[in-house]
Amino acid sequence: MSIKKILQLSQKHPIITMVLIGGITAIFIVGITAYWPAVSTIIMPNTVLGLYNRDFWENFLVEAHGFLLDFIMFGVLVFSLDRLRISREVNEKQERRKREEIERMEEELSDYAALDMPEVNLRKVGNIKRLVRSGVSEFNVSDLRINGCQIKDIEFSQGSRLIGMQLQDGVMNALKFNQVCMKSSFFNNSNLKACSWVDCDIRKIVIRDCKAKGASFINCNLTGADFRNADLTGATFTDSEMKNIKFKGARLNRADLRGASGLDVNSLSEASSLDYILVDGEILEKLKALKPNMKTSGQRGIEPQHQQIDCTADTILASDNT
């Protein structure tokens, strides 16, 4: 190892360097003292150079032990405590800067939330990503408009309030909303890929003219939602509140609405396609009467086993035509 490398390591780890120096010094002093009879007899039995005689070296070893104790107590220990204090102050300063930066981005996000301009929307999305990387998962922003943007791989956690959020003509990929309140949000003409809402208050949410294949709405309040002309193939709505939903022109092939409450069969029948939909038995019978041409496999609308769906693709794959 080169001298430059050693110096770099000693500067990077000063406490370890001091401990090593102290350890080597202690081994040297204690070793000579422990074996002093042999050292004094074999190495310098009768060596005298001025005051450098046997008595001098014996006194020197005694003083060396005092130096070693001082080095350990006031060198290693005090220096280590001082380094820990400095490190703690640096960490506290960094944490303070991080909090200040988070507060600045949150304030900026809130201040410009309702401003709908391409450059500003991109900046808002950037702030959301940076906040998530900083450990923020709870957002409280009303009328957040990020129209025309792409946003992916973000999870909004319990306590978040995104009332009036708008993402029109954009893309949401793998976004997760858990116990989020986002009433009256708009996602018109957007592509919602692998997005999920769990235990969310999303009353009057608008997902019109959207691709939302495989979207998941679990135990959500969807009262008054608008899904007109949306592609909801393979979407899940289990155990959700679904009063006054607009489904006109929507594609609900293989959608799962089991356990949904307040579902209006007449509104559901306005969907453009309901093939192999999964619904409770009573609703299925009513749908059959209203949509006699819809494809089912019999009980509860379960499709045949040989049919498969890829909800992330733009097409539905099946092993044979029905």
C-alpha positions in Angstrom: 0.0 0.0 0.0 1.4 3.4 -1.0 2.1 6.2 1.5 -0.5 8.3 -0.3 -3.1 5.6 0.3 -2.2 5.3 3.9 -2.5 9.1 4.4 -5.9 9.1 2.8 -7.1 6.3 5.0 -5.8 8.0 8.1 -7.6 11.2 7.2 -10.8 9.4 6.5 -10.7 7.3 9.7 -8.7 9.4 12.3 -10.1 7.6 15.3 -9.1 4.2 14.0 -5.6 5.6 13.1 -5.1 6.9 16.6 -6.2 3.6 18.1 -3.7 1.7 15.9 -0.9 4.1 16.8 -1.8 3.8 20.5 -2.0 0.0 20.2 1.4 -0.3 18.5 3.0 2.0 21.0 1.4 0.1 23.9 2.7 -3.2 22.5 6.2 -1.8 22.1 6.4 -0.2 25.6 4.7 -3.1 27.5 6.7 -5.7 25.6 10.0 -4.1 26.5 9.0 -3.6 30.1 7.7 -7.1 30.5 10.9 -8.6 29.1 13.3 -5.9 30.4 15.7 -8.4 32.1 16.3 -10.1 28.8 16.4 -6.9 26.8 18.8 -5.2 29.2 21.0 -8.3 29.5 21.2 -9.3 25.8 20.8 -6.1 23.9 22.5 -3.5 26.1 24.1 -5.3 29.0 26.7 -2.6 29.8 26.0 0.1 27.2 26.6 3.6 28.6 26.5 6.8 26.6 26.6 9.8 28.8 23.4 9.6 30.8 22.0 6.8 28.7 22.6 3.9 31.0 20.5 1.1 32.5 18.9 3.4 35.1 18.0 6.0 32.5 16.2 3.5 30.4 14.3 2.0 33.4 13.1 5.5 34.3 12.3 6.2 30.7 10.0 3.1 30.6 8.2 4.2 33.7 7.6 7.6 32.2 6.5 6.0 28.9 3.7 4.2 30.8 2.5 7.6 32.0 2.7 8.9 28.4 0.7 5.9 27.2 -2.0 6.4 29.8 -2.2 10.1 28.9 -2.4 9.2 25.2 -5.2 6.8 25.8 -7.2 9.1 28.1 -6.6 12.5 26.5 -5.7 11.5 23.0 -7.9 8.6 21.9 -10.8 9.1 24.3 -11.1 12.9 24.2 -10.4 13.0 20.5 -13.0 10.3 19.8 -15.6 12.1 21.8 -14.8 15.3 20.0 -15.1 13.6 16.6 -18.4 12.1 17.6 -19.6 15.6 18.6 -18.5 17.0 15.3 -20.1 14.2 13.4 -23.4 14.7 15.4 -23.3 18.4 14.6 -22.7 17.7 10.9 -25.6 15.1 10.8 -27.9 17.6 12.6 -26.9 20.3 10.1 -27.6 17.9 7.2 -31.0 16.9 8.7 -31.9 20.5 9.2 -31.0 21.3 5.6 -33.0 18.3 4.5 -36.1 19.4 6.4 -35.7 22.9 5.1 -35.5 21.6 1.5 -38.5 19.4 2.1 -40.5 22.3 3.4 -39.4 24.4 0.5 -40.6 21.8 -2.1 -43.8 21.2 -0.2 -44.5 25.0 -0.2 -43.7 25.3 -3.8 -45.9 22.3 -4.7 -48.8 23.9 -2.8 -48.2 27.4 -4.1 -48.2 26.4 -7.8 -50.6 23.5 -7.5 -53.5 25.1 -9.4 -51.2 26.7 -12.0 -51.6 24.7 -15.3 -48.5 25.3 -17.5 -46.3 22.6 -19.1 -43.1 23.8 -17.5 -44.7 24.3 -14.1 -46.4 20.9 -14.2 -43.1 19.2 -14.9 -41.5 21.0 -12.0 -44.3 19.9 -9.7 -43.8 16.2 -10.8 -40.1 16.7 -10.2 -40.8 18.0 -6.7 -43.0 15.0 -6.0 -40.3 12.6 -7.0 -37.7 14.4 -4.9 -40.0 14.4 -1.9 -40.6 10.7 -2.3 -36.8 10.1 -2.5 -36.5 12.1 0.7 -38.9 9.8 2.5 -42.1 11.8 2.2 -45.2 9.6 1.4 -47.9 11.8 2.9 -49.0 14.7 0.7 -51.6 17.4 1.4 -52.1 19.4 -1.8 -55.5 20.5 -3.2 -56.1 21.1 -6.9 -52.8 19.6 -7.9 -52.6 19.9 -11.7 -50.0 17.9 -13.5 -51.8 17.7 -16.9 -49.8 16.3 -19.8 -47.1 14.7 -17.5 -45.9 11.2 -16.9 -45.5 10.0 -13.3 -44.7 6.5 -12.1 -43.7 4.3 -9.2 -45.0 6.5 -6.4 -47.0 5.5 -3.4 -49.2 8.0 -1.6 -49.8 6.8 2.0 -52.4 7.1 4.6 -53.3 10.6 5.5 -52.6 12.1 2.1 -55.2 14.6 0.8 -55.1 15.2 -3.0 -58.6 16.6 -3.5 -59.2 17.9 -7.0 -56.0 16.3 -8.4 -55.9 16.6 -12.3 -53.8 14.5 -14.7 -55.4 14.9 -18.1 -53.7 13.7 -21.4 -50.9 12.1 -19.3 -49.6 8.8 -18.0 -49.7 7.3 -14.5 -47.7 4.1 -14.2 -47.7 1.9 -11.1 -49.0 4.6 -8.7 -50.4 3.4 -5.4 -53.0 5.3 -3.3 -53.5 3.9 0.2 -56.2 5.5 2.3 -56.0 8.7 0.4 -58.7 11.3 0.1 -58.8 12.6 -3.5 -62.4 13.5 -4.2 -63.3 15.2 -7.5 -60.1 14.2 -9.2 -59.8 14.2 -13.0 -57.9 11.7 -15.2 -59.5 12.4 -18.5 -57.9 10.9 -21.7 -55.0 9.5 -19.7 -53.3 6.1 -19.6 -53.4 4.6 -16.1 -51.1 1.6 -16.1 -51.2 -0.8 -13.1 -52.5 1.9 -10.7 -54.3 1.0 -7.5 -56.6 2.7 -5.0 -57.1 0.9 -1.6 -59.5 2.2 1.1 -59.6 5.6 -0.6 -62.3 8.3 -0.7 -62.5 9.0 -4.4 -66.0 10.2 -4.7 -66.8 11.9 -8.0 -63.5 10.8 -9.5 -63.5 11.2 -13.3 -61.7 8.6 -15.4 -63.3 9.3 -18.9 -61.8 8.3 -22.2 -58.9 6.6 -20.4 -57.0 3.4 -20.7 -57.2 1.9 -17.2 -56.8 -1.8 -17.9 -56.2 -3.8 -14.7 -56.8 -0.8 -12.5 -57.6 -1.7 -8.9 -60.2 0.0 -6.7 -60.4 -2.0 -3.4 -62.9 -1.0 -0.7 -63.1 2.5 -2.0 -65.9 5.1 -2.0 -66.6 5.6 -5.7 -69.9 7.4 -5.3 -70.6 9.6 -8.3 -67.6 8.4 -10.3 -67.5 8.9 -14.1 -66.0 6.1 -16.1 -67.6 6.9 -19.4 -65.8 5.6 -22.5 -62.9 4.2 -20.3 -61.2 0.9 -21.0 -61.5 -0.9 -17.7 -60.7 -4.3 -18.9 -59.8 -6.6 -16.0 -60.3 -3.8 -13.5 -61.1 -4.6 -9.9 -63.8 -2.9 -7.9 -64.3 -5.4 -5.0 -66.1 -4.2 -1.8 -66.4 -0.6 -3.1 -69.3 1.8 -2.7 -70.5 2.4 -6.3 -73.6 4.6 -6.2 -74.5 6.8 -9.1 -71.6 5.5 -11.3 -71.5 6.5 -15.0 -70.4 3.5 -17.2 -71.8 4.6 -20.6 -69.5 3.4 -23.4 -67.0 1.8 -20.9 -65.3 -1.5 -21.6 -65.7 -3.8 -18.5 -64.6 -7.1 -19.9 -63.5 -9.4 -17.1 -63.9 -6.6 -14.6 -64.4 -7.8 -11.0 -67.3 -6.0 -9.2 -68.0 -8.6 -6.5 -69.0 -7.3 -3.2 -69.7 -3.8 -4.6 -72.5 -1.9 -3.0 -75.0 0.5 -4.4 -74.4 -0.7 -8.0 -77.0 0.3 -10.5 -77.6 -2.5 -13.0 -79.1 -0.1 -15.5 -76.1 2.2 -15.5 -73.8 -0.9 -15.7 -75.7 -2.1 -18.7 -74.8 1.1 -20.6 -71.2 -0.1 -20.8 -70.1 -1.0 -24.3 -68.8 -4.4 -23.3 -69.4 -6.6 -20.3 -68.0 -10.0 -21.4 -67.1 -12.3 -18.6 -67.7 -9.7 -15.9 -67.5 -10.9 -12.4 -70.5 -9.7 -10.3 -72.7 -11.1 -7.6 -75.3 -13.6 -8.8 -78.4 -11.4 -8.6 -76.8 -8.6 -10.6 -75.6 -11.0 -13.2 -79.1 -12.3 -13.8 -80.4 -8.8 -14.3 -77.5 -8.0 -16.6 -78.3 -11.0 -18.8 -81.8 -9.7 -19.2 -80.5 -6.2 -20.2 -77.5 -7.4 -22.2 -78.5 -10.8 -23.7 -75.5 -10.8 -26.0 -72.9 -10.4 -23.2 -70.6 -13.4 -22.9 -70.5 -15.4 -19.7 -69.4 -18.8 -18.6 -72.5 -19.2 -16.4 -72.4 -18.7 -12.7 -71.2 -15.2 -11.5 -69.8 -14.4 -14.9 -66.6 -16.3 -14.5 -64.8 -16.8 -17.8 -63.6 -20.1 -19.1 -60.2 -21.2 -17.8 -58.6 -21.2 -21.3 -59.2 -17.4 -21.5 -56.3 -15.3 -20.4 -55.8 -11.6 -20.1 -52.8 -9.4 -20.1 -54.0 -6.1 -18.5 -50.7 -4.3 -19.1 -50.9 -4.8 -22.9 -53.1 -3.0 -25.3 -54.7 -6.2 -26.5 -56.5 -9.1 -24.9 -55.0 -12.5 -25.6 -57.1 -15.6 -25.8 -56.3 -19.1 -26.8 -59.4 -19.4 -28.9 -62.2 -17.2 -30.2 -65.6 -17.2 -28.6 
